[in-house]
Amino acid sequence: MPVVREVLAVLPGSAVFLQPEFGPAGEVKDLRFVAASPEAVDIGGRRGPDLVGLSILETYPGVDGTDLWQGYLRALETRTGYQGELVYEETAAGVPRTSRYSVRAVSCQGGLVASWERLDSGEREQQRLALMQRLGRMGWVDRDLVHGGITWSDEVYSIFGRDRSLGPMTLEDLSAYADEDRLALEDAVRRLLKVGEAIDNTFRLSLPHGAVRDVRIVAEAEMDAHGHPVQVHGLFQDLTAARHAEQQLLEHQQNALAQQSLLAAERDLAARLQDTLLPVPQQVLRLSGLTVDVAYRPLQEGLNLGGDWYSAIELPDGNALLVVGDVAGHGLDAVATMALLRFTAKGMAITGTPLPTILASLNTLLLHTPDRNFNTASMIMAVYQPATSRLTWVRAGHPPPLLLRQGRARYLPAPEGILLGATDTPRYEPATLDLLPGDHLLLYTDGLVENPGEPIDDGLARLARTAPAHLDSAAFLDGLVEALVTPDARRDDICALHVSR
Protein backbone atom coordinates (compact mmCIF):
# COMPACT_ATOMS: atom_id res chain seq x y z
CA MET A 1 0.00 0.00 0.00
CA PRO A 2 2.79 2.58 0.76
CA VAL A 3 4.13 1.96 -2.75
CA VAL A 4 0.72 2.71 -4.28
CA ARG A 5 0.47 5.96 -2.27
CA GLU A 6 3.93 7.01 -3.40
CA VAL A 7 3.08 6.37 -7.06
CA LEU A 8 -0.24 8.22 -6.88
CA ALA A 9 1.42 11.14 -5.15
CA VAL A 10 3.43 11.96 -8.28
CA LEU A 11 0.81 11.13 -10.93
CA PRO A 12 -0.85 13.98 -12.86
CA GLY A 13 -4.60 14.07 -13.43
CA SER A 14 -7.26 12.20 -11.45
CA ALA A 15 -6.23 8.78 -10.12
CA VAL A 16 -7.19 6.94 -6.92
CA PHE A 17 -6.76 3.60 -5.19
CA LEU A 18 -10.01 1.89 -4.16
CA GLN A 19 -10.07 -0.84 -1.53
CA PRO A 20 -13.03 -3.24 -1.47
CA GLU A 21 -15.20 -3.68 1.61
CA PHE A 22 -16.88 -7.06 1.90
CA GLY A 23 -20.24 -8.13 3.25
CA PRO A 24 -20.97 -11.18 5.46
CA ALA A 25 -21.24 -13.50 2.42
CA GLY A 26 -17.95 -12.32 1.00
CA GLU A 27 -19.56 -10.03 -1.59
CA VAL A 28 -18.15 -6.57 -2.34
CA LYS A 29 -20.56 -4.15 -0.70
CA ASP A 30 -18.58 -0.95 -1.34
CA LEU A 31 -15.24 0.51 -2.50
CA ARG A 32 -13.39 3.01 -0.32
CA PHE A 33 -10.84 5.67 -1.36
CA VAL A 34 -7.56 4.94 0.45
CA ALA A 35 -5.18 6.99 -1.73
CA ALA A 36 -5.52 9.70 -4.39
CA SER A 37 -3.35 11.80 -6.69
CA PRO A 38 -3.00 15.45 -5.66
CA GLU A 39 -4.73 16.75 -8.82
CA ALA A 40 -7.72 14.39 -8.60
CA VAL A 41 -11.08 16.20 -8.84
CA ASP A 42 -14.39 14.33 -8.63
CA ILE A 43 -17.91 15.24 -9.78
CA GLY A 44 -18.50 17.32 -6.67
CA GLY A 45 -15.25 19.26 -6.93
CA ARG A 46 -13.55 17.34 -4.11
CA ARG A 47 -9.77 17.27 -4.32
CA GLY A 48 -7.50 14.25 -3.82
CA PRO A 49 -6.89 14.55 -0.06
CA ASP A 50 -10.61 15.14 0.53
CA LEU A 51 -11.52 11.90 -1.20
CA VAL A 52 -9.44 9.66 1.06
CA GLY A 53 -11.71 7.84 3.51
CA LEU A 54 -14.90 8.26 1.49
CA SER A 55 -16.72 5.30 -0.11
CA ILE A 56 -18.12 5.07 -3.63
CA LEU A 57 -21.75 4.16 -2.86
CA GLU A 58 -22.08 6.53 0.10
CA THR A 59 -20.62 9.47 -1.84
CA TYR A 60 -22.17 8.71 -5.26
CA PRO A 61 -25.33 6.63 -4.61
CA GLY A 62 -26.37 6.99 -8.26
CA VAL A 63 -23.45 4.79 -9.31
CA ASP A 64 -24.95 1.63 -7.77
CA GLY A 65 -26.03 -0.83 -10.47
CA THR A 66 -24.53 1.14 -13.35
CA ASP A 67 -22.18 -0.23 -16.00
CA LEU A 68 -19.36 1.56 -14.15
CA TRP A 69 -20.06 -0.27 -10.88
CA GLN A 70 -20.41 -3.62 -12.65
CA GLY A 71 -17.15 -2.92 -14.49
CA TYR A 72 -15.37 -2.25 -11.21
CA LEU A 73 -16.65 -5.52 -9.74
CA ARG A 74 -15.63 -7.54 -12.83
CA ALA A 75 -12.17 -5.98 -12.78
CA LEU A 76 -11.77 -7.03 -9.12
CA GLU A 77 -13.09 -10.52 -9.70
CA THR A 78 -11.19 -11.30 -12.90
CA ARG A 79 -8.09 -9.22 -12.13
CA THR A 80 -8.42 -7.52 -15.51
CA GLY A 81 -8.86 -3.95 -16.67
CA TYR A 82 -12.02 -1.93 -17.27
CA GLN A 83 -12.57 1.03 -19.57
CA GLY A 84 -15.88 2.79 -20.02
CA GLU A 85 -17.78 6.02 -19.90
CA LEU A 86 -19.84 7.45 -17.06
CA VAL A 87 -22.80 9.77 -17.57
CA TYR A 88 -23.58 11.09 -14.12
CA GLU A 89 -26.71 12.98 -13.06
CA GLU A 90 -25.87 15.34 -10.18
CA THR A 91 -28.53 17.27 -8.25
CA ALA A 92 -26.33 19.14 -5.78
CA ALA A 93 -26.43 22.93 -6.04
CA GLY A 94 -23.66 24.48 -8.05
CA VAL A 95 -22.70 21.23 -9.84
CA PRO A 96 -23.47 20.64 -13.56
CA ARG A 97 -26.58 18.50 -13.92
CA THR A 98 -25.00 16.09 -16.41
CA SER A 99 -21.32 15.20 -16.52
CA ARG A 100 -19.50 12.71 -18.76
CA TYR A 101 -16.28 10.97 -17.82
CA SER A 102 -13.94 8.53 -19.48
CA VAL A 103 -13.07 6.00 -16.72
CA ARG A 104 -10.34 3.36 -16.48
CA ALA A 105 -9.66 0.85 -13.71
CA VAL A 106 -7.16 -1.98 -13.20
CA SER A 107 -6.78 -4.56 -10.44
CA CYS A 108 -3.79 -3.90 -8.17
CA GLN A 109 -2.73 -5.08 -4.68
CA GLY A 110 -6.18 -6.51 -3.91
CA GLY A 111 -7.93 -3.28 -4.89
CA LEU A 112 -8.42 -1.06 -7.93
CA VAL A 113 -6.37 1.79 -9.36
CA ALA A 114 -8.97 3.99 -11.08
CA SER A 115 -8.49 7.11 -13.16
CA TRP A 116 -10.93 9.38 -14.95
CA GLU A 117 -11.00 12.26 -17.36
CA ARG A 118 -13.87 14.64 -17.89
CA LEU A 119 -15.17 14.90 -21.45
CA ASP A 120 -16.43 18.33 -22.30
CA SER A 121 -18.87 18.85 -25.20
CA GLY A 122 -16.11 19.77 -27.64
CA GLU A 123 -14.14 16.60 -26.93
CA ARG A 124 -17.33 14.57 -27.19
CA GLU A 125 -18.16 16.05 -30.58
CA GLN A 126 -14.61 15.44 -31.76
CA GLN A 127 -14.92 11.78 -30.78
CA ARG A 128 -18.23 11.49 -32.58
CA LEU A 129 -16.83 13.21 -35.68
CA ALA A 130 -13.82 10.88 -35.75
CA LEU A 131 -16.10 7.87 -35.37
CA MET A 132 -18.34 9.06 -38.21
CA GLN A 133 -15.35 9.57 -40.45
CA ARG A 134 -14.05 6.06 -39.74
CA LEU A 135 -17.41 4.40 -40.27
CA GLY A 136 -18.18 6.40 -43.40
CA ARG A 137 -14.63 6.07 -44.77
CA MET A 138 -14.51 9.80 -45.36
CA GLY A 139 -12.31 12.70 -44.28
CA TRP A 140 -12.22 16.45 -44.75
CA VAL A 141 -9.73 18.76 -46.42
CA ASP A 142 -9.15 22.51 -46.22
CA ARG A 143 -6.87 24.50 -48.52
CA ASP A 144 -5.84 28.13 -48.28
CA LEU A 145 -5.25 29.31 -51.85
CA VAL A 146 -3.81 32.62 -50.68
CA HIS A 147 -1.19 31.39 -48.20
CA GLY A 148 -0.81 27.87 -49.58
CA GLY A 149 -1.69 25.81 -46.50
CA ILE A 150 -3.45 22.43 -46.78
CA THR A 151 -5.00 20.47 -43.91
CA TRP A 152 -6.17 16.86 -44.02
CA SER A 153 -8.15 15.06 -41.34
CA ASP A 154 -6.66 11.80 -40.06
CA GLU A 155 -9.08 9.67 -42.08
CA VAL A 156 -7.87 11.13 -45.40
CA TYR A 157 -4.39 9.80 -44.67
CA SER A 158 -5.98 6.38 -44.00
CA ILE A 159 -7.93 6.48 -47.26
CA PHE A 160 -4.82 7.18 -49.32
CA GLY A 161 -2.52 5.02 -47.16
CA ARG A 162 -0.19 8.01 -46.81
CA ASP A 163 2.34 8.50 -44.02
CA ARG A 164 1.31 11.56 -41.97
CA SER A 165 4.91 12.70 -41.83
CA LEU A 166 4.74 13.36 -45.62
CA GLY A 167 1.90 15.81 -45.18
CA PRO A 168 -1.12 16.19 -47.48
CA MET A 169 -1.17 16.21 -51.29
CA THR A 170 -2.85 18.77 -53.46
CA LEU A 171 -5.71 17.94 -55.80
CA GLU A 172 -3.31 18.53 -58.68
CA ASP A 173 -1.00 15.86 -57.20
CA LEU A 174 -3.86 13.36 -57.00
CA SER A 175 -4.62 13.63 -60.73
CA ALA A 176 -1.32 11.86 -61.46
CA TYR A 177 -2.83 8.67 -59.97
CA ALA A 178 -6.16 8.85 -61.78
CA ASP A 179 -5.16 6.74 -64.84
CA GLU A 180 -8.22 6.62 -67.13
CA ASP A 181 -9.94 9.36 -65.06
CA ARG A 182 -6.93 11.66 -65.20
CA LEU A 183 -8.22 14.12 -67.80
CA ALA A 184 -11.61 14.38 -66.07
CA LEU A 185 -10.01 15.01 -62.66
CA GLU A 186 -7.55 17.58 -64.05
CA ASP A 187 -10.40 19.45 -65.76
CA ALA A 188 -12.56 19.41 -62.59
CA VAL A 189 -9.66 20.68 -60.43
CA ARG A 190 -8.80 23.43 -62.92
CA ARG A 191 -12.36 24.75 -62.95
CA LEU A 192 -12.56 24.59 -59.14
CA LEU A 193 -9.36 26.59 -58.63
CA LYS A 194 -9.94 29.11 -61.42
CA VAL A 195 -13.67 29.89 -61.32
CA GLY A 196 -14.84 28.16 -58.13
CA GLU A 197 -16.94 25.47 -59.84
CA ALA A 198 -17.75 22.78 -57.27
CA ILE A 199 -16.67 19.15 -57.67
CA ASP A 200 -18.80 16.13 -56.80
CA ASN A 201 -17.50 13.13 -58.73
CA THR A 202 -15.98 9.71 -58.11
CA PHE A 203 -12.56 8.93 -59.57
CA ARG A 204 -10.61 5.68 -59.72
CA LEU A 205 -7.13 6.20 -58.28
CA SER A 206 -4.14 3.84 -58.43
CA LEU A 207 -2.19 4.89 -55.36
CA PRO A 208 1.61 4.67 -54.91
CA HIS A 209 1.43 1.74 -52.46
CA GLY A 210 -0.43 -0.39 -55.01
CA ALA A 211 -4.00 0.01 -53.76
CA VAL A 212 -6.76 0.98 -56.18
CA ARG A 213 -9.45 3.20 -54.69
CA ASP A 214 -12.77 4.55 -55.94
CA VAL A 215 -12.69 7.95 -54.24
CA ARG A 216 -15.53 10.43 -54.24
CA ILE A 217 -14.22 14.01 -54.21
CA VAL A 218 -16.60 16.73 -53.04
CA ALA A 219 -15.13 20.24 -52.94
CA GLU A 220 -16.32 23.83 -53.15
CA ALA A 221 -14.53 27.19 -53.07
CA GLU A 222 -14.97 30.36 -51.06
CA MET A 223 -14.69 33.46 -53.23
CA ASP A 224 -13.29 36.91 -52.45
CA ALA A 225 -15.01 40.17 -53.32
CA HIS A 226 -13.68 39.97 -56.89
CA GLY A 227 -15.03 36.45 -57.47
CA HIS A 228 -11.67 34.70 -57.14
CA PRO A 229 -11.37 31.44 -55.13
CA VAL A 230 -9.46 31.94 -51.87
CA GLN A 231 -10.41 28.88 -49.81
CA VAL A 232 -11.29 25.30 -50.79
CA HIS A 233 -13.23 23.03 -48.45
CA GLY A 234 -14.11 19.48 -49.27
CA LEU A 235 -14.09 15.83 -48.39
CA PHE A 236 -12.77 12.55 -49.72
CA GLN A 237 -14.87 9.40 -49.37
CA ASP A 238 -13.57 5.91 -50.10
CA LEU A 239 -16.35 4.17 -52.09
CA THR A 240 -14.25 1.14 -53.07
CA ALA A 241 -16.17 -1.31 -50.88
CA ALA A 242 -19.51 0.22 -51.87
CA ARG A 243 -18.64 0.01 -55.59
CA HIS A 244 -17.53 -3.59 -55.14
CA ALA A 245 -20.81 -4.40 -53.38
CA GLU A 246 -22.76 -2.65 -56.15
CA GLN A 247 -20.90 -4.66 -58.78
CA GLN A 248 -21.60 -7.90 -56.94
CA LEU A 249 -25.25 -6.95 -56.57
CA LEU A 250 -25.46 -6.14 -60.28
CA GLU A 251 -23.89 -9.48 -61.16
CA HIS A 252 -26.32 -11.27 -58.83
CA GLN A 253 -29.23 -9.41 -60.43
CA GLN A 254 -28.04 -10.29 -63.91
CA ASN A 255 -27.61 -13.93 -62.90
CA ALA A 256 -31.06 -13.93 -61.31
CA LEU A 257 -32.62 -12.42 -64.44
CA ALA A 258 -30.84 -14.97 -66.63
CA GLN A 259 -31.99 -17.79 -64.36
CA GLN A 260 -35.51 -16.37 -64.31
CA SER A 261 -35.56 -16.23 -68.11
CA LEU A 262 -34.23 -19.78 -68.31
CA LEU A 263 -36.86 -21.04 -65.88
CA ALA A 264 -39.62 -19.18 -67.72
CA ALA A 265 -38.48 -20.67 -71.03
CA GLU A 266 -38.31 -24.15 -69.51
CA ARG A 267 -41.74 -23.73 -67.93
CA ASP A 268 -43.22 -22.54 -71.23
CA LEU A 269 -41.57 -25.37 -73.13
CA ALA A 270 -42.74 -27.97 -70.61
CA ALA A 271 -46.29 -26.61 -70.69
CA ARG A 272 -46.36 -26.59 -74.50
CA LEU A 273 -44.94 -30.12 -74.59
CA GLN A 274 -47.53 -31.33 -72.12
CA ASP A 275 -50.35 -29.65 -74.01
CA THR A 276 -49.10 -31.23 -77.24
CA LEU A 277 -48.49 -34.70 -75.82
CA LEU A 278 -51.75 -35.05 -73.86
CA PRO A 279 -55.30 -34.87 -75.18
CA VAL A 280 -57.58 -32.09 -73.97
CA PRO A 281 -57.75 -31.92 -70.14
CA GLN A 282 -61.41 -32.88 -69.89
CA GLN A 283 -63.60 -34.71 -72.37
CA VAL A 284 -66.16 -37.49 -72.74
CA LEU A 285 -65.32 -40.31 -75.16
CA ARG A 286 -67.36 -43.16 -76.63
CA LEU A 287 -65.16 -46.22 -77.10
CA SER A 288 -66.24 -49.76 -77.93
CA GLY A 289 -69.56 -49.45 -76.12
CA LEU A 290 -68.04 -47.66 -73.13
CA THR A 291 -68.41 -44.08 -72.00
CA VAL A 292 -65.08 -42.66 -70.79
CA ASP A 293 -65.06 -39.39 -68.89
CA VAL A 294 -61.58 -37.86 -68.59
CA ALA A 295 -60.29 -35.32 -66.05
CA TYR A 296 -56.71 -34.06 -66.06
CA ARG A 297 -55.68 -31.37 -63.55
CA PRO A 298 -51.97 -30.44 -63.80
CA LEU A 299 -50.56 -28.68 -60.80
CA GLN A 300 -48.76 -26.10 -63.00
CA GLU A 301 -47.09 -24.26 -60.16
CA GLY A 302 -43.73 -22.87 -61.26
CA LEU A 303 -41.94 -25.81 -62.89
CA ASN A 304 -44.05 -28.45 -61.15
CA LEU A 305 -45.29 -29.79 -64.48
CA GLY A 306 -45.63 -33.45 -63.76
CA GLY A 307 -45.63 -36.80 -65.48
CA ASP A 308 -49.30 -37.83 -65.00
CA TRP A 309 -50.84 -39.02 -68.27
CA TYR A 310 -53.55 -41.15 -69.83
CA SER A 311 -54.60 -42.81 -73.09
CA ALA A 312 -58.13 -43.76 -74.12
CA ILE A 313 -58.37 -44.97 -77.72
CA GLU A 314 -60.13 -47.57 -79.81
CA LEU A 315 -57.74 -50.19 -81.20
CA PRO A 316 -57.81 -51.49 -84.79
CA ASP A 317 -59.50 -54.73 -83.64
CA GLY A 318 -62.42 -52.80 -82.08
CA ASN A 319 -61.23 -53.17 -78.50
CA ALA A 320 -60.68 -50.16 -76.23
CA LEU A 321 -57.30 -49.27 -74.66
CA LEU A 322 -57.42 -47.48 -71.32
CA VAL A 323 -54.20 -46.31 -69.65
CA VAL A 324 -53.35 -44.13 -66.65
CA GLY A 325 -49.71 -43.49 -65.69
CA ASP A 326 -47.60 -41.39 -63.34
CA VAL A 327 -43.89 -40.61 -63.81
CA ALA A 328 -41.97 -39.65 -60.66
CA GLY A 329 -40.76 -36.05 -60.53
CA HIS A 330 -41.67 -32.83 -62.30
CA GLY A 331 -40.41 -30.61 -65.08
CA LEU A 332 -38.96 -31.45 -68.48
CA ASP A 333 -37.48 -34.81 -67.44
CA ALA A 334 -40.86 -36.06 -66.22
CA VAL A 335 -42.67 -34.74 -69.30
CA ALA A 336 -40.11 -36.36 -71.62
CA THR A 337 -40.36 -39.72 -69.80
CA MET A 338 -44.15 -39.49 -69.86
CA ALA A 339 -44.11 -38.98 -73.66
CA LEU A 340 -41.73 -41.90 -74.14
CA LEU A 341 -43.94 -44.27 -72.13
CA ARG A 342 -47.25 -43.03 -73.53
CA PHE A 343 -46.40 -43.34 -77.20
CA THR A 344 -44.48 -46.59 -76.81
CA ALA A 345 -47.33 -48.21 -74.86
CA LYS A 346 -49.94 -47.05 -77.35
CA GLY A 347 -47.86 -48.21 -80.33
CA MET A 348 -47.27 -51.66 -78.86
CA ALA A 349 -50.95 -52.03 -77.93
CA ILE A 350 -52.02 -51.18 -81.48
CA THR A 351 -49.85 -54.04 -82.77
CA GLY A 352 -51.63 -56.49 -80.45
CA THR A 353 -48.75 -57.05 -78.02
CA PRO A 354 -49.95 -58.68 -74.74
CA LEU A 355 -50.24 -56.28 -71.83
CA PRO A 356 -47.64 -57.97 -69.55
CA THR A 357 -45.15 -57.90 -72.41
CA ILE A 358 -45.81 -54.18 -72.94
CA LEU A 359 -45.06 -53.40 -69.28
CA ALA A 360 -41.89 -55.51 -69.33
CA SER A 361 -40.72 -53.71 -72.48
CA LEU A 362 -41.48 -50.31 -70.93
CA ASN A 363 -39.49 -51.30 -67.84
CA THR A 364 -36.49 -52.23 -70.01
CA LEU A 365 -36.86 -49.01 -71.98
CA LEU A 366 -36.91 -46.91 -68.82
CA LEU A 367 -33.91 -48.69 -67.32
CA HIS A 368 -31.79 -48.17 -70.43
CA THR A 369 -32.82 -44.68 -71.46
CA PRO A 370 -29.71 -42.41 -71.34
CA ASP A 371 -29.80 -39.53 -68.83
CA ARG A 372 -33.07 -40.76 -67.37
CA ASN A 373 -32.10 -39.40 -63.90
CA PHE A 374 -33.27 -42.62 -62.22
CA ASN A 375 -36.93 -42.04 -63.14
CA THR A 376 -39.57 -44.54 -62.07
CA ALA A 377 -43.17 -44.71 -63.16
CA SER A 378 -46.42 -46.35 -62.10
CA MET A 379 -49.05 -47.42 -64.59
CA ILE A 380 -52.30 -49.30 -65.23
CA MET A 381 -53.14 -50.63 -68.70
CA ALA A 382 -56.48 -52.18 -69.58
CA VAL A 383 -58.03 -53.56 -72.75
CA TYR A 384 -61.82 -53.92 -72.97
CA GLN A 385 -63.33 -56.45 -75.38
CA PRO A 386 -66.92 -55.43 -76.23
CA ALA A 387 -67.75 -58.88 -77.65
CA THR A 388 -67.32 -60.50 -74.22
CA SER A 389 -67.61 -57.40 -71.97
CA ARG A 390 -64.31 -58.49 -70.46
CA LEU A 391 -61.66 -56.08 -69.17
CA THR A 392 -58.08 -57.38 -68.97
CA TRP A 393 -55.68 -55.22 -67.00
CA VAL A 394 -52.15 -55.07 -65.65
CA ARG A 395 -50.44 -52.77 -63.19
CA ALA A 396 -46.95 -51.49 -62.44
CA GLY A 397 -46.92 -50.24 -58.85
CA HIS A 398 -50.11 -48.19 -59.35
CA PRO A 399 -53.11 -47.78 -57.00
CA PRO A 400 -55.83 -50.32 -57.87
CA PRO A 401 -58.94 -49.42 -59.92
CA LEU A 402 -62.14 -48.69 -57.98
CA LEU A 403 -65.26 -50.56 -59.11
CA LEU A 404 -68.68 -49.12 -58.31
CA ARG A 405 -71.41 -51.73 -58.77
CA GLN A 406 -75.00 -51.38 -57.58
CA GLY A 407 -74.06 -48.37 -55.44
CA ARG A 408 -71.23 -50.12 -53.61
CA ALA A 409 -67.50 -49.41 -54.05
CA ARG A 410 -64.65 -51.92 -53.88
CA TYR A 411 -61.07 -52.01 -55.11
CA LEU A 412 -60.11 -54.69 -57.60
CA PRO A 413 -57.61 -57.26 -56.26
CA ALA A 414 -54.22 -56.04 -57.51
CA PRO A 415 -52.20 -58.48 -59.60
CA GLU A 416 -48.43 -58.67 -59.23
CA GLY A 417 -46.58 -55.77 -60.80
CA ILE A 418 -43.68 -53.60 -59.59
CA LEU A 419 -42.89 -49.99 -60.51
CA LEU A 420 -41.40 -49.42 -63.95
CA GLY A 421 -37.69 -48.72 -63.63
CA ALA A 422 -37.35 -50.29 -60.18
CA THR A 423 -35.72 -53.60 -61.17
CA ASP A 424 -34.36 -55.37 -64.22
CA THR A 425 -36.25 -58.59 -63.34
CA PRO A 426 -39.89 -57.50 -63.06
CA ARG A 427 -42.97 -59.75 -63.11
CA TYR A 428 -46.30 -58.50 -64.42
CA GLU A 429 -49.46 -60.60 -64.17
CA PRO A 430 -52.79 -59.86 -65.88
CA ALA A 431 -56.18 -59.78 -64.16
CA THR A 432 -59.69 -59.80 -65.66
CA LEU A 433 -63.04 -58.30 -64.86
CA ASP A 434 -66.40 -58.77 -66.59
CA LEU A 435 -68.06 -55.37 -66.78
CA LEU A 436 -71.81 -55.50 -66.22
CA PRO A 437 -74.36 -52.95 -67.44
CA GLY A 438 -74.46 -50.09 -64.92
CA ASP A 439 -70.89 -50.71 -63.70
CA HIS A 440 -68.54 -47.77 -63.14
CA LEU A 441 -64.75 -48.13 -63.05
CA LEU A 442 -62.38 -45.42 -61.86
CA LEU A 443 -58.71 -45.32 -62.93
CA TYR A 444 -56.71 -42.51 -61.28
CA THR A 445 -53.29 -41.26 -60.22
CA ASP A 446 -52.23 -40.83 -56.60
CA GLY A 447 -52.80 -37.06 -56.69
CA LEU A 448 -56.50 -37.84 -56.17
CA VAL A 449 -55.98 -39.74 -52.92
CA GLU A 450 -52.72 -38.51 -51.34
CA ASN A 451 -52.50 -35.79 -48.70
CA PRO A 452 -49.17 -34.62 -47.21
CA GLY A 453 -48.30 -36.49 -44.03
CA GLU A 454 -51.16 -39.00 -44.42
CA PRO A 455 -50.89 -42.75 -45.25
CA ILE A 456 -52.17 -43.49 -48.73
CA ASP A 457 -54.52 -46.15 -47.28
CA ASP A 458 -56.45 -43.32 -45.60
CA GLY A 459 -56.82 -41.59 -48.95
CA LEU A 460 -57.97 -44.81 -50.66
CA ALA A 461 -60.58 -45.37 -47.95
CA ARG A 462 -61.79 -41.80 -48.35
CA LEU A 463 -62.16 -42.25 -52.12
CA ALA A 464 -64.18 -45.47 -51.66
CA ARG A 465 -66.50 -43.70 -49.19
CA THR A 466 -66.95 -40.58 -51.31
CA ALA A 467 -67.32 -41.92 -54.84
CA PRO A 468 -70.80 -43.55 -54.55
CA ALA A 469 -72.37 -40.30 -53.36
CA HIS A 470 -71.35 -38.55 -56.60
CA LEU A 471 -72.47 -41.15 -59.13
CA ASP A 472 -75.79 -39.43 -59.77
CA SER A 473 -74.04 -36.14 -60.54
CA ALA A 474 -73.84 -35.01 -64.15
CA ALA A 475 -70.21 -34.04 -63.51
CA PHE A 476 -69.05 -37.06 -61.53
CA LEU A 477 -65.29 -36.40 -61.76
CA ASP A 478 -65.57 -32.67 -61.05
CA GLY A 479 -67.57 -33.31 -57.89
CA LEU A 480 -65.28 -36.09 -56.78
CA VAL A 481 -62.12 -34.03 -57.21
CA GLU A 482 -63.68 -31.07 -55.39
CA ALA A 483 -64.75 -33.29 -52.50
CA LEU A 484 -61.42 -35.08 -52.11
CA VAL A 485 -58.74 -32.49 -52.86
CA THR A 486 -57.99 -29.38 -50.79
CA PRO A 487 -56.42 -26.80 -53.16
CA ASP A 488 -54.02 -25.41 -50.53
CA ALA A 489 -52.72 -28.87 -49.60
CA ARG A 490 -52.41 -30.15 -53.14
CA ARG A 491 -48.90 -31.27 -54.14
CA ASP A 492 -49.35 -33.29 -57.34
CA ASP A 493 -51.14 -33.57 -60.67
CA ILE A 494 -54.48 -35.36 -60.84
CA CYS A 495 -55.49 -37.64 -63.69
CA ALA A 496 -58.63 -39.80 -63.68
CA LEU A 497 -60.67 -41.92 -66.11
CA HIS A 498 -64.31 -42.70 -65.29
CA VAL A 499 -65.35 -45.72 -67.34
CA SER A 500 -69.03 -46.71 -67.43
CA ARG A 501 -71.04 -49.28 -69.36
Summary of the structure (lengths in Angstrom):
residues: 501
radius of gyration: 43.7
end to end distance: 110.8
largest distance: 122.9
contacts: 1526
relative contact order: 0.06
helix: 36%
strand: 33%
